[in-house]
Structures are given as structure tokens and as C-alpha cells.
Amino acid sequence: MSTNPIPPLHLYSVPSDPQPSAVPPPKRERPRTAWTADQLMAADFPEPKWAVPGILAEGVSLLAGPPKVGKSWLSLGLALAVAAGGQAFDSVPVDGGPVLYLALEDTPRRLQTRMGKLLGGQPAPAGLTLVTECPPFPQGGTEAIAQWLDRNPDARMVVIDVFAKMRGQAPQGVSAYDADYVSVGYAKRLADHYGIAVVLVHHVRKAGSDDFLTEVSGTNGIAGAADATLVLKRARGQADGILHVTGRDIDEAEYALSFQPASGAWHLLDGPATDHTVGDTRATILRYVRAHPGAKPKDMAGELPHVDMDTIRRTCARMAEAGQLTRDAGGRYYPDTETRTQGAPEVSGLSGCPVNPPELQERPGQSELELSGLSGSLTADQRGRK
């Protein structure tokens, strides 16, 4: 008799093809993990595969945010877009492929209602498999997901909503950091072995922080073991949310998003996130200074006919104090220090708009947990610290 109280029958009962081929899937080679220095420099590695270009790459990505901010709407919308090969955030083209979505806090009826709004009358993609029950990683969940991936060798993404339902009990006698690191390691073994994106929907702490990475609930072991961290936060101004993104293969960036209640969809807004999170006066000043570096407050008056000159001067000064603008000794304003000294802002590869992302922070070392065997049986956990 099995000791597993929640057998993953849903995963076993949904094949990717009504008439599966008799040809077994190709055997996956165990990834090479050691080279001499000259061999490593001579090796030719493929570029990372993207589920959502610029935002979700292969590997483990944490998608964290406060309760009721819209994480499930966002992750389900991404799953539908990738499974159908459409556009993520209604603007980013994605390559299609099978997607597994573990909606472990939802019912089939709720999923049907949400998908109906997101699809807006479009046909549902057959490449999206939805599951409402799965045992935790240590109690058979890893093997169940691995078997689904074996049946779907072209899979591009697995979404786990929420991560807390899959992590299982912490091993006895280990620190909280190590327990968190190991729990993410289960997902990382799958992501690395199958070359897919695994998204773990997670929560943030109640207390805010200037560093969005420290807002992820749990110890630093969770963000340290993940390849990328995405934090969705509520915003002020025109944007309904700001998606903060950083990772090993992803440039650190912020994206302003708008939520459409009628369709349940998140849309990517054009331009830098700061343009959508400040008030109308500041947004107008930002746009003008970005188009006319070195402008003075009197130059902006024509763009703000209903704002007196003293207010424009004070607003520019406050924006300089807040780091939204820089000011030289002659009272001229620039969008950032780099623009003033180099003359050209960096351009975002995703939106084509000027951005000035902060320098990437060094992250804790990544896990070296490995997955061996055709069916996804696991080796003992091995972790390396950098």
C-alpha cells in the first residue's frame, strides 16, 4: 500500500498525444560537470532558451509578490501565451510549446472561469496541462513532473502555483537557510536536466525593503538557489504593478505593467517604469528632459501650461534629490548621470526604451543538484557554495 496520501493521478492521466508513439523518447545524457580550463574555454555552449524573452529563461525563476496582487493571473496568462505561441504581456512574442501549470490552490471551476476571461473567446491551447493536485517534491512530486516532461519532450515551461504546496517538510537537523536551498533545488534539478523554465510562485514578507530581493519570504537560501527572481509589486500612478527582474542570465530591470480587470490580463507599458509610477507633473518633466538633455525649468514651461514656474523648479529640485534627475552647476537637468557624461542612454532590448538599470549584484552560488536516469530518478543532493 502506498504511503503517498495524494497520488499525482492528474499528471499520469493526461498524455500529450491521444495516440502516443511507440518510439521511446531520446535518452537524456547526464550533463557534463567538469572540464580543464582550456577545454572549458574551447567549449561551444548554446544560448539560454527563453520562455519569455528578456524575462523568463530556462532555469528556476521565483515569481513573488504580496497576496492578491495578481500573481496567479499573471502566471496563468504567461502559461496560456507560451502554450499557444502567442504574445506574453500582449506585446512580447514567445515560441510555443507544452506547458505544465500546477494550480495547487485553485479548483477546476475557478481555473475555467479565469481562462475564459484571459482567452476572450479564443480557443484554449491543447498544449497547456492544468493540474490541481500534486504531492510535494520529496514525496513523489519530482518524479511525477519528470514523467510528464518525458512524455512532452518539447515542453518549454512548468509553473508551480504556489511553491509552498510543493516544497514539503524541511529535512531534520539542517538550518533554515539550507532547508530553503534544498527545497528550491528539487525544481532546479528538473529545470537543468530538461532545459526548461520552472516558475515558482511565491510570497513576499509583510515588511517592505529598498532591495526587492530581501522581500522574498523565507531565508536568502530561496533566492540564492533560484536562477532568477521576479517580484511583482503594486505601484502608484498609471501602472498597476512593477515587475522587478534580476537573475544569472537576465539583465536587472523594472517593467511597468497594467492590469485589465475585464480580461484578467497584465499588459506591458511602454517606456521606463519610472514614467508610470510618478505623478503627471513629474512624468511630463521626465519625458521632456529625456528628449532634451540639459533642459532648464523655464524650457519645460510650454509642456506644463497649467503649472507655475516655481512649482516646476521645486519639482525638478525634488526629482534631483530623489535620483530621478541629475543637475549640473548651471541648473541644467539630465535624465541620469550616464546620459550627462556619455551622451547616450542605454536602450532596453525588450522595449527599445531608454533605461538605466542598477549594477547587477553578486548572488549566492547556484545549486549543483543533478538529475540522473531516463525517468527522472534523483541522485543524492549535492550543493556547492560560491
C-alpha positions as CSV (number, residue, x, y, z in Angstrom):
1,M,0.0,0.0,0.0
2,S,1.4,3.4,-1.0
3,T,2.2,5.8,1.8
4,N,1.6,8.8,-0.5
5,P,-1.7,10.3,0.5
6,I,-2.1,12.4,-2.7
7,P,-1.1,10.3,-5.7
8,P,-0.5,12.6,-8.7
9,L,-3.1,10.9,-10.9
10,H,-3.8,14.0,-12.8
11,L,-0.3,14.1,-14.2
12,Y,-0.3,10.4,-15.1
13,S,-3.7,10.6,-16.8
14,V,-3.1,13.4,-19.2
15,P,-0.9,12.3,-22.1
16,S,0.4,14.8,-24.6
17,D,-0.9,12.8,-27.5
18,P,-4.2,10.7,-27.7
19,Q,-2.1,8.1,-29.6
20,P,1.4,8.1,-28.2
21,S,4.2,7.0,-30.4
22,A,5.7,3.6,-29.7
23,V,9.2,5.1,-30.1
24,P,10.6,5.9,-26.7
25,P,11.8,9.5,-26.1
26,P,15.6,10.0,-26.6
27,K,17.7,9.3,-23.6
28,R,19.0,12.4,-21.9
29,E,22.7,12.5,-21.3
30,R,23.9,13.4,-17.9
31,P,25.2,17.0,-18.1
32,R,29.0,17.3,-18.0
33,T,30.2,19.0,-14.8
34,A,34.0,19.1,-15.1
35,W,36.5,20.5,-17.6
36,T,40.1,21.6,-17.7
37,A,40.4,25.4,-18.2
38,D,41.4,25.1,-21.8
39,Q,38.5,22.6,-22.5
40,L,36.0,25.0,-20.9
41,M,37.2,28.0,-23.0
42,A,37.0,25.9,-26.2
43,A,33.6,24.5,-25.5
44,D,30.6,25.8,-27.5
45,F,27.5,26.3,-25.3
46,P,24.1,27.1,-26.7
47,E,22.4,30.4,-25.7
48,P,19.9,30.0,-22.9
49,K,16.4,29.2,-24.1
50,W,13.7,31.8,-23.3
51,A,10.2,31.1,-22.3
52,V,9.5,34.8,-22.3
53,P,12.4,36.7,-24.0
54,G,14.2,39.1,-21.6
55,I,12.1,38.0,-18.6
56,L,11.9,34.1,-18.2
57,A,14.8,32.0,-19.2
58,E,15.4,28.3,-18.7
59,G,16.2,27.5,-15.1
60,V,14.3,28.3,-11.9
61,S,12.6,31.6,-11.6
62,L,10.8,32.9,-8.4
63,L,7.7,34.9,-9.1
64,A,7.0,36.6,-5.8
65,G,4.5,39.2,-4.7
66,P,2.1,40.2,-1.9
67,P,-1.3,38.4,-1.6
68,K,-4.0,39.4,-4.1
69,V,-1.6,41.4,-6.2
70,G,-2.4,39.3,-9.3
71,K,0.4,36.7,-9.4
72,S,-1.9,33.8,-10.4
73,W,-3.5,35.9,-13.2
74,L,0.0,36.8,-14.4
75,S,1.4,33.2,-14.3
76,L,-1.7,31.7,-15.9
77,G,-1.6,34.4,-18.6
78,L,2.0,33.5,-19.3
79,A,1.3,29.8,-19.4
80,L,-1.5,30.4,-22.0
81,A,0.7,32.6,-24.1
82,V,3.6,30.1,-24.1
83,A,1.4,27.1,-24.8
84,A,-0.2,28.8,-27.7
85,G,2.9,30.5,-29.0
86,G,1.3,34.0,-28.8
87,Q,2.4,37.2,-27.1
88,A,3.3,37.4,-23.4
89,F,2.0,40.6,-21.7
90,D,0.2,41.3,-25.0
91,S,3.4,42.5,-26.6
92,V,6.4,40.1,-26.3
93,P,6.3,37.3,-28.9
94,V,7.1,33.8,-27.5
95,D,7.8,30.4,-29.0
96,G,5.1,27.9,-28.4
97,G,5.5,24.6,-26.6
98,P,3.8,22.4,-24.0
99,V,3.4,24.0,-20.5
100,L,2.5,22.3,-17.2
101,Y,0.6,24.5,-14.8
102,L,0.2,23.2,-11.2
103,A,-2.6,25.3,-9.8
104,L,-2.5,23.9,-6.3
105,E,-4.7,26.5,-4.6
106,D,-7.4,26.5,-7.3
107,T,-10.4,24.4,-8.3
108,P,-11.2,23.4,-11.9
109,R,-14.2,25.7,-11.9
110,R,-12.1,28.7,-10.9
111,L,-9.4,27.8,-13.5
112,Q,-12.1,27.6,-16.2
113,T,-13.5,31.0,-15.2
114,R,-10.1,32.6,-15.3
115,M,-9.1,31.0,-18.6
116,G,-12.3,32.1,-20.1
117,K,-11.6,35.7,-19.3
118,L,-8.0,35.5,-20.4
119,L,-8.8,33.8,-23.7
120,G,-11.6,36.3,-24.6
121,G,-13.2,33.8,-27.0
122,Q,-10.0,32.4,-28.5
123,P,-9.6,28.6,-28.4
124,A,-7.8,27.1,-25.5
125,P,-4.4,25.7,-26.3
126,A,-4.2,21.9,-26.1
127,G,-0.5,22.3,-25.1
128,L,-1.4,23.6,-21.6
129,T,-1.8,20.9,-19.0
130,L,-3.5,22.1,-15.8
131,V,-3.2,20.1,-12.5
132,T,-4.9,20.9,-9.2
133,E,-3.2,18.2,-7.0
134,C,0.3,17.0,-6.8
135,P,2.4,15.7,-3.9
136,P,5.3,17.7,-2.6
137,F,8.7,17.3,-4.3
138,P,10.2,14.9,-1.7
139,Q,7.0,12.7,-1.7
140,G,6.9,11.9,-5.4
141,G,6.2,15.3,-6.9
142,T,9.6,15.5,-8.7
143,E,9.1,12.1,-10.3
144,A,5.5,13.0,-11.4
145,I,6.7,16.2,-13.1
146,A,9.7,14.4,-14.6
147,Q,7.4,11.7,-16.2
148,W,5.2,14.5,-17.7
149,L,8.3,16.1,-19.1
150,D,9.4,12.7,-20.6
151,R,6.0,12.5,-22.3
152,N,6.4,16.1,-23.6
153,P,10.0,16.4,-24.8
154,D,9.2,19.8,-26.4
155,A,8.0,21.3,-23.1
156,R,9.0,24.9,-22.5
157,M,7.8,25.8,-19.1
158,V,6.4,24.4,-15.7
159,V,4.6,26.8,-13.4
160,I,4.1,25.8,-9.7
161,D,1.4,27.9,-8.0
162,V,2.2,28.0,-5.2
163,F,5.7,26.9,-4.2
164,A,4.8,26.3,-0.6
165,K,2.5,23.5,-1.6
166,M,5.4,21.6,-3.2
167,R,8.4,22.2,-1.0
168,G,7.5,19.5,1.6
169,Q,8.8,19.3,5.2
170,A,12.3,20.6,5.9
171,P,14.9,17.9,6.5
172,Q,15.7,17.3,10.1
173,G,18.8,18.8,11.6
174,V,19.5,21.5,9.0
175,S,19.4,25.2,9.2
176,A,16.5,27.2,7.8
177,Y,18.8,28.5,5.0
178,D,19.9,25.0,4.0
179,A,16.3,23.8,4.1
180,D,15.2,26.6,1.8
181,Y,18.1,26.0,-0.6
182,V,17.3,22.3,-0.8
183,S,13.6,22.9,-1.4
184,V,14.4,25.1,-4.5
185,G,17.0,22.5,-5.5
186,Y,14.3,20.0,-6.4
187,A,12.9,22.4,-9.0
188,K,16.4,23.3,-10.2
189,R,17.3,19.6,-10.9
190,L,14.2,19.4,-13.2
191,A,14.9,22.7,-14.9
192,D,18.6,21.9,-15.6
193,H,18.0,18.3,-16.7
194,Y,15.2,19.1,-19.1
195,G,16.4,22.6,-20.2
196,I,13.1,24.3,-19.4
197,A,11.9,27.3,-17.4
198,V,10.4,26.4,-14.0
199,V,8.4,29.2,-12.3
200,L,7.8,29.0,-8.6
201,V,5.0,31.4,-7.5
202,H,5.9,32.6,-4.0
203,H,5.1,35.3,-1.4
204,V,6.9,38.3,-0.1
205,R,7.4,39.5,3.5
206,K,5.0,41.9,5.0
207,A,7.8,44.4,5.7
208,G,8.9,46.3,2.6
209,S,12.6,46.9,1.7
210,D,14.6,49.0,-0.7
211,D,16.1,45.8,-2.1
212,F,13.3,43.7,-3.7
213,L,15.4,40.5,-3.3
214,T,15.2,40.8,0.5
215,E,11.4,40.9,0.3
216,V,11.1,37.3,-0.8
217,S,9.6,35.3,2.0
218,G,12.0,32.9,3.7
219,T,15.7,33.0,4.1
220,N,18.2,34.1,1.4
221,G,18.5,30.4,0.5
222,I,15.4,30.6,-1.6
223,A,16.6,33.5,-3.9
224,G,20.2,32.1,-3.7
225,A,19.2,28.7,-5.2
226,A,17.0,30.2,-7.9
227,D,18.4,31.3,-11.2
228,A,16.2,34.4,-11.4
229,T,13.9,36.4,-9.1
230,L,10.9,38.4,-10.2
231,V,9.0,40.5,-7.7
232,L,5.6,41.9,-8.6
233,K,4.8,45.0,-6.5
234,R,1.9,47.4,-6.5
235,A,2.7,50.8,-8.0
236,R,1.4,54.3,-8.0
237,G,0.5,56.5,-10.9
238,Q,-0.5,55.0,-14.2
239,A,0.9,51.5,-13.6
240,D,-0.9,48.8,-11.6
241,G,2.3,46.9,-10.9
242,I,6.1,47.0,-11.3
243,L,7.8,43.7,-12.2
244,H,11.4,43.8,-10.8
245,V,13.6,41.2,-12.5
246,T,17.1,40.0,-11.9
247,G,19.0,36.8,-12.5
248,R,22.1,35.0,-13.6
249,D,21.1,35.1,-17.3
250,I,18.8,38.1,-17.1
251,D,19.7,41.7,-17.0
252,E,18.3,43.5,-13.9
253,A,15.3,45.6,-15.0
254,E,12.0,47.0,-14.0
255,Y,8.8,46.8,-16.1
256,A,5.7,48.7,-15.6
257,L,2.5,46.6,-16.0
258,S,-1.2,47.5,-16.3
259,F,-3.9,45.0,-15.1
260,Q,-7.0,44.8,-17.2
261,P,-9.9,43.6,-14.9
262,A,-12.2,42.8,-17.7
263,S,-9.8,40.3,-19.3
264,G,-7.7,39.5,-16.2
265,A,-4.6,40.2,-18.3
266,W,-1.4,42.0,-17.5
267,H,-0.1,44.3,-20.2
268,L,3.5,45.7,-20.6
269,L,3.5,49.5,-20.6
270,D,5.9,51.4,-22.9
271,G,8.8,53.2,-21.6
272,P,10.8,53.1,-18.3
273,A,8.9,52.1,-15.2
274,T,9.5,55.5,-13.6
275,D,7.4,57.1,-16.2
276,H,4.4,55.3,-15.0
277,T,4.9,55.4,-11.2
278,V,5.2,59.2,-10.7
279,G,2.6,61.9,-10.8
280,D,1.6,63.6,-14.0
281,T,3.9,66.6,-13.5
282,R,6.9,64.5,-12.8
283,A,6.1,62.2,-15.7
284,T,5.9,65.2,-18.1
285,I,9.2,66.5,-16.8
286,L,10.9,63.2,-17.2
287,R,9.7,62.8,-20.8
288,Y,10.9,66.3,-21.7
289,V,14.3,66.0,-20.1
290,R,14.8,62.6,-21.7
291,A,14.1,64.2,-25.1
292,H,16.0,67.4,-24.3
293,P,19.0,66.6,-22.0
294,G,20.4,69.7,-20.4
295,A,17.0,71.5,-20.2
296,K,16.2,74.1,-17.6
297,P,12.9,74.6,-15.8
298,K,12.0,77.5,-18.0
299,D,12.3,75.3,-21.0
300,M,9.7,72.9,-19.6
301,A,7.0,75.6,-19.1
302,G,5.5,75.0,-22.5
303,E,4.8,71.4,-21.7
304,L,3.2,72.3,-18.4
305,P,1.0,75.3,-19.2
306,H,-1.2,74.8,-16.1
307,V,1.8,74.6,-13.6
308,D,3.5,77.8,-12.4
309,M,7.3,78.2,-12.8
310,D,8.0,78.0,-9.1
311,T,6.3,74.6,-8.9
312,I,8.3,73.4,-11.9
313,R,11.6,74.5,-10.2
314,R,10.7,72.8,-6.9
315,T,9.6,69.6,-8.7
316,C,12.8,69.4,-10.6
317,A,14.9,70.0,-7.4
318,R,13.0,67.3,-5.6
319,M,13.4,64.9,-8.5
320,A,17.1,65.5,-8.4
321,E,17.2,64.8,-4.7
322,A,15.2,61.6,-5.3
323,G,17.7,60.5,-8.0
324,Q,15.1,60.7,-10.8
325,L,17.1,63.5,-12.5
326,T,20.6,64.9,-12.2
327,R,21.5,68.6,-12.1
328,D,24.7,70.3,-13.1
329,A,26.2,73.5,-11.7
330,G,24.4,75.6,-14.3
331,G,21.0,74.4,-13.3
332,R,20.5,72.2,-16.3
333,Y,18.8,68.8,-15.8
334,Y,19.6,65.4,-17.3
335,P,17.7,62.1,-17.0
336,D,20.7,60.4,-15.3
337,T,24.4,60.7,-14.7
338,E,25.4,58.4,-17.5
339,T,23.4,60.4,-20.1
340,R,25.1,63.6,-18.9
341,T,28.6,62.2,-19.0
342,Q,28.4,59.8,-22.0
343,G,25.6,61.5,-24.0
344,A,23.5,58.4,-24.8
345,P,21.2,56.3,-22.6
346,E,21.3,52.5,-22.6
347,V,18.4,51.1,-24.5
348,S,16.3,48.2,-23.3
349,G,16.4,45.1,-25.5
350,L,12.8,44.3,-24.6
351,S,11.0,47.6,-25.0
352,G,13.5,49.7,-27.0
353,C,13.2,52.5,-24.5
354,P,16.0,54.2,-22.5
355,V,16.7,52.6,-19.2
356,N,19.5,52.9,-16.6
357,P,19.4,49.6,-14.6
358,P,21.5,49.4,-11.5
359,E,24.5,47.2,-11.5
360,L,23.9,43.6,-11.1
361,Q,24.5,42.4,-7.5
362,E,26.6,39.3,-6.9
363,R,24.2,36.5,-6.0
364,P,24.8,33.4,-3.8
365,G,26.1,30.4,-5.6
366,Q,23.8,28.2,-7.6
367,S,22.9,24.6,-6.8
368,E,24.8,21.7,-8.4
369,L,22.0,19.2,-7.7
370,E,21.7,16.8,-10.6
371,L,19.0,14.5,-12.0
372,S,20.0,11.1,-13.5
373,G,18.2,8.4,-15.3
374,L,15.7,8.4,-18.1
375,S,12.6,8.5,-15.9
376,G,13.8,11.3,-13.6
377,S,15.1,9.3,-10.6
378,L,17.1,11.6,-8.3
379,T,20.6,11.3,-7.0
380,A,21.6,12.5,-3.5
381,D,21.5,16.2,-3.0
382,Q,24.8,17.9,-3.6
383,R,25.2,21.6,-3.1
384,G,28.1,23.8,-3.8
385,R,28.7,27.2,-2.3
386,K,30.4,30.0,-4.0
